[in-house]
Amino acid sequence: MSKTPTGIGGTTNSGRGQRELRVRVKTAKGRKISSTRWLERQLNDPYVLLAKKEGYRGRAAYKILELDEKYRFLVPGARVVDLGCAPGGWCQVAVRRVNALGEKSGKKVGTVLGVDLQEVDPIPGADIHQLDFLEEGADEQVKAWLGGNADVVMSDMAAKASGNHNVDHLRIIDLCEHAAFFAFDVLDVGGTFVCKVLAGGTEQELLTILKKNFTKVVNVKPPASRKDSTEKFVVATGFRGKRHEPGWQDEDLDQDEE
């Protein structure tokens, strides 16, 4: 079970004398102040340190771990599609949890399919492909690789940052909608859809569509998501098995802030 990191990478546990130790980074010639701040944050981030210790490719692995511990969708035997899988942390988590390598004796063996615009180093137990998911026919190609239906579709896709929050928000919502409609085509009844969004207002249309197609939709910010980030994750569970379009009577969206 994943736990929120405490007492690592910067805290000495010495009883009454407990104090925080932070790594300080000096500004180097040619390095921007923003880059120095980013480096210092990375060196002092307990999730970054824990990822290195536990063999994950990035701190983002703990976001999907924390979501799965609450909603339990990565179960042994599950068939998982990971869209925007680079650098591979989510796939690593999925491989372990769905027993893709068959290491859990007596448990069903699952499958993990990862897709990303950039090349991703191989991950044991996962089938990784380089593909632009927004290209025409890309969703059909993914379905061909999958060779059947899925139990989980998860997306951590993000467009290249423009520096304009509104533009970035619209771009990521567009990616989420593409991922959602792909999920409608490949999920089995009862399946789960997990997607990263940026808070900004226009995600309401996406949530409305999801409410028509899943029995429960929640909006979550897991502990591993940095507090200063506007990212949240939509977790939609209980796929109804028949695609419904907006216009049906709305159901209440469960809000789950963490």
C-alpha positions as CSV (number, residue, x, y, z in Angstrom):
1,M,0.0,0.0,0.0
2,S,1.3,3.4,-0.9
3,K,1.5,6.0,1.9
4,T,1.9,9.7,1.8
5,P,5.6,10.3,2.3
6,T,6.5,11.5,5.7
7,G,9.8,11.8,7.5
8,I,11.9,11.2,4.4
9,G,14.1,13.4,2.2
10,G,14.4,16.4,4.5
11,T,13.2,15.5,8.1
12,T,15.2,14.2,10.9
13,N,13.1,12.3,13.4
14,S,14.9,13.0,16.7
15,G,12.0,13.5,19.0
16,R,11.8,16.9,20.5
17,G,14.6,18.1,18.4
18,Q,12.9,17.3,15.1
19,R,13.8,19.8,12.3
20,E,13.5,20.0,8.6
21,L,16.6,19.8,6.4
22,R,16.3,21.3,3.0
23,V,18.7,21.0,0.0
24,R,19.6,24.5,-1.2
25,V,20.5,25.0,-4.8
26,K,22.7,28.0,-5.8
27,T,22.0,29.8,-9.0
28,A,24.5,28.6,-11.6
29,K,25.9,30.7,-14.5
30,G,23.5,30.4,-17.4
31,R,20.7,28.8,-15.3
32,K,17.4,30.8,-15.0
33,I,16.0,31.5,-11.5
34,S,12.9,29.5,-12.4
35,S,15.1,26.5,-13.3
36,T,16.9,26.8,-10.0
37,R,13.6,26.8,-8.1
38,W,12.4,23.8,-10.0
39,L,15.6,21.9,-9.3
40,E,15.4,22.8,-5.6
41,R,11.8,21.7,-5.4
42,Q,12.6,18.3,-7.1
43,L,15.5,17.7,-4.7
44,N,13.3,18.3,-1.7
45,D,10.1,16.6,-2.9
46,P,9.5,13.4,-0.8
47,Y,7.5,11.8,-3.7
48,V,10.5,12.3,-6.0
49,L,12.8,10.6,-3.5
50,L,10.3,7.8,-2.8
51,A,10.0,7.1,-6.6
52,K,13.7,6.7,-6.9
53,K,13.8,4.4,-3.8
54,E,10.9,2.2,-5.1
55,G,11.9,2.1,-8.7
56,Y,9.2,4.2,-10.3
57,R,10.0,6.5,-13.2
58,G,8.5,9.6,-11.7
59,R,6.5,11.0,-8.8
60,A,3.3,10.8,-10.9
61,A,3.2,7.0,-10.1
62,Y,1.9,7.9,-6.7
63,K,-1.1,9.8,-8.1
64,I,-2.5,6.7,-9.7
65,L,-1.5,4.6,-6.7
66,E,-3.4,6.9,-4.4
67,L,-6.4,7.0,-6.7
68,D,-6.4,3.2,-7.0
69,E,-6.2,2.7,-3.3
70,K,-9.4,4.6,-2.9
71,Y,-11.4,3.4,-5.9
72,R,-9.8,-0.1,-6.5
73,F,-9.9,-0.3,-10.3
74,L,-6.5,-1.9,-10.9
75,V,-7.3,-5.4,-9.8
76,P,-5.6,-8.6,-10.8
77,G,-6.7,-9.7,-14.3
78,A,-7.8,-6.2,-15.4
79,R,-7.1,-5.1,-19.0
80,V,-5.7,-1.6,-18.9
81,V,-5.0,1.1,-21.5
82,D,-2.7,4.0,-20.5
83,L,-2.9,7.0,-22.8
84,G,0.0,9.4,-22.6
85,C,2.0,6.9,-20.7
86,A,5.5,8.6,-20.7
87,P,7.7,8.3,-18.8
88,G,6.0,5.1,-17.7
89,G,5.2,5.4,-14.0
90,W,1.5,4.7,-14.4
91,C,2.2,1.6,-16.5
92,Q,4.6,0.4,-13.8
93,V,1.9,0.7,-11.2
94,A,-0.6,-1.0,-13.4
95,V,1.7,-3.9,-14.2
96,R,2.2,-4.7,-10.6
97,R,-1.5,-4.2,-9.5
98,V,-3.1,-6.2,-12.3
99,N,-0.5,-8.9,-12.1
100,A,0.6,-8.5,-15.7
101,L,3.8,-10.5,-15.0
102,G,1.9,-13.3,-13.2
103,E,4.0,-12.8,-10.1
104,K,1.0,-13.2,-7.7
105,S,0.4,-16.9,-7.5
106,G,-3.3,-17.8,-7.7
107,K,-4.3,-14.4,-9.1
108,K,-5.6,-13.6,-12.6
109,V,-3.1,-12.2,-15.0
110,G,-3.9,-8.8,-16.5
111,T,-2.6,-6.8,-19.4
112,V,-1.3,-3.3,-19.8
113,L,-1.1,-1.3,-23.0
114,G,0.7,2.0,-23.0
115,V,0.6,4.7,-25.8
116,D,2.4,8.0,-26.0
117,L,3.5,10.6,-28.6
118,Q,7.1,10.1,-27.6
119,E,9.2,7.0,-27.4
120,V,9.0,5.2,-24.0
121,D,11.7,2.8,-22.7
122,P,10.3,-0.8,-22.4
123,I,8.5,-1.8,-19.2
124,P,8.4,-5.5,-18.3
125,G,4.8,-6.6,-18.4
126,A,3.5,-3.7,-20.5
127,D,3.0,-3.4,-24.3
128,I,4.2,0.1,-25.2
129,H,3.6,1.8,-28.5
130,Q,4.6,5.2,-29.9
131,L,1.6,7.0,-31.5
132,D,0.0,10.4,-31.8
133,F,-3.4,9.6,-30.3
134,L,-5.0,12.6,-32.0
135,E,-4.1,11.4,-35.5
136,E,-6.9,10.1,-37.6
137,G,-7.4,6.4,-37.1
138,A,-5.2,6.3,-34.0
139,D,-8.1,5.1,-31.8
140,E,-8.7,2.2,-34.2
141,Q,-5.0,1.3,-34.1
142,V,-5.1,1.3,-30.3
143,K,-8.1,-1.0,-30.3
144,A,-6.3,-3.3,-32.7
145,W,-3.3,-3.5,-30.4
146,L,-5.7,-4.1,-27.5
147,G,-7.4,-7.0,-29.3
148,G,-10.6,-6.7,-27.3
149,N,-12.3,-4.7,-24.6
150,A,-10.7,-3.0,-21.6
151,D,-11.6,-2.8,-18.0
152,V,-9.7,0.5,-17.4
153,V,-8.8,3.4,-19.6
154,M,-6.6,6.0,-17.9
155,S,-5.2,9.2,-19.4
156,D,-2.4,11.4,-18.1
157,M,-2.1,13.1,-21.5
158,A,-1.1,16.8,-21.4
159,A,-0.5,19.3,-24.2
160,K,2.8,21.2,-24.3
161,A,2.4,24.2,-21.9
162,S,1.8,27.5,-23.7
163,G,2.2,29.8,-20.6
164,N,-1.5,30.8,-21.0
165,H,-3.6,29.0,-18.4
166,N,-6.8,29.3,-20.4
167,V,-5.2,27.9,-23.6
168,D,-3.6,25.1,-21.7
169,H,-6.9,24.3,-20.0
170,L,-8.8,24.1,-23.3
171,R,-6.1,21.9,-24.8
172,I,-6.1,19.4,-22.0
173,I,-9.9,19.2,-21.9
174,D,-9.8,18.4,-25.7
175,L,-7.4,15.6,-24.9
176,C,-9.7,14.4,-22.1
177,E,-12.7,14.3,-24.4
178,H,-10.8,12.3,-27.0
179,A,-9.8,9.8,-24.3
180,A,-13.4,9.7,-22.9
181,F,-14.9,8.8,-26.3
182,F,-12.2,6.2,-26.8
183,A,-13.2,4.7,-23.4
184,F,-16.8,4.6,-24.4
185,D,-15.8,2.4,-27.4
186,V,-13.6,-0.1,-25.6
187,L,-14.7,-0.4,-22.0
188,D,-16.6,-3.4,-20.7
189,V,-19.7,-2.9,-18.6
190,G,-18.6,-1.8,-15.1
191,G,-15.3,-0.4,-16.4
192,T,-13.4,2.7,-15.2
193,F,-12.1,5.9,-16.8
194,V,-9.4,8.0,-15.1
195,C,-8.3,11.3,-16.6
196,K,-6.2,14.3,-15.6
197,V,-7.9,17.7,-16.0
198,L,-6.9,21.3,-15.2
199,A,-9.4,23.3,-13.2
200,G,-10.8,26.1,-15.3
201,G,-14.5,25.9,-15.8
202,T,-15.0,24.3,-19.3
203,E,-14.5,20.8,-17.8
204,Q,-18.2,20.8,-16.9
205,E,-19.3,19.6,-20.3
206,L,-16.9,16.7,-20.0
207,L,-18.3,15.8,-16.6
208,T,-21.8,16.0,-17.9
209,I,-21.0,13.5,-20.7
210,L,-19.3,11.2,-18.2
211,K,-22.3,11.3,-15.8
212,K,-24.4,9.9,-18.6
213,N,-22.1,6.9,-19.2
214,F,-20.9,6.0,-15.7
215,T,-22.7,5.3,-12.4
216,K,-20.4,7.4,-10.4
217,V,-18.1,10.3,-11.3
218,V,-15.8,12.0,-8.8
219,N,-13.4,15.0,-9.1
220,V,-10.3,14.3,-7.0
221,K,-7.0,15.9,-6.1
222,P,-4.8,13.1,-4.6
223,P,-2.1,14.0,-2.0
224,A,0.7,13.4,-4.5
225,S,-0.6,16.2,-6.7
226,R,1.2,19.4,-5.7
227,K,-0.9,21.9,-3.9
228,D,0.1,24.7,-6.2
229,S,-1.0,22.8,-9.3
230,T,-4.4,23.2,-10.8
231,E,-4.5,19.6,-11.9
232,K,-7.3,17.3,-10.7
233,F,-8.3,13.8,-11.7
234,V,-11.7,12.6,-12.8
235,V,-12.5,9.1,-11.8
236,A,-15.6,7.6,-13.5
237,T,-16.6,4.1,-12.4
238,G,-19.3,1.7,-13.4
239,F,-19.5,2.1,-17.1
240,R,-23.1,1.6,-18.2
241,G,-22.1,-0.2,-21.4
242,K,-24.1,1.9,-23.7
243,R,-22.9,5.3,-24.9
244,H,-25.3,8.1,-23.8
245,E,-25.2,11.6,-25.2
246,P,-25.9,14.9,-23.4
247,G,-29.5,15.8,-23.1
248,W,-30.6,13.1,-20.7
249,Q,-31.6,14.1,-17.2
250,D,-28.5,15.1,-15.2
251,E,-27.4,13.2,-12.1
252,D,-25.5,14.8,-9.2
253,L,-21.7,14.8,-9.6
254,D,-20.1,13.5,-6.4
255,Q,-17.4,16.0,-5.3
256,D,-14.5,14.4,-3.5
257,E,-11.7,16.9,-2.6
258,E,-8.6,15.6,-0.9
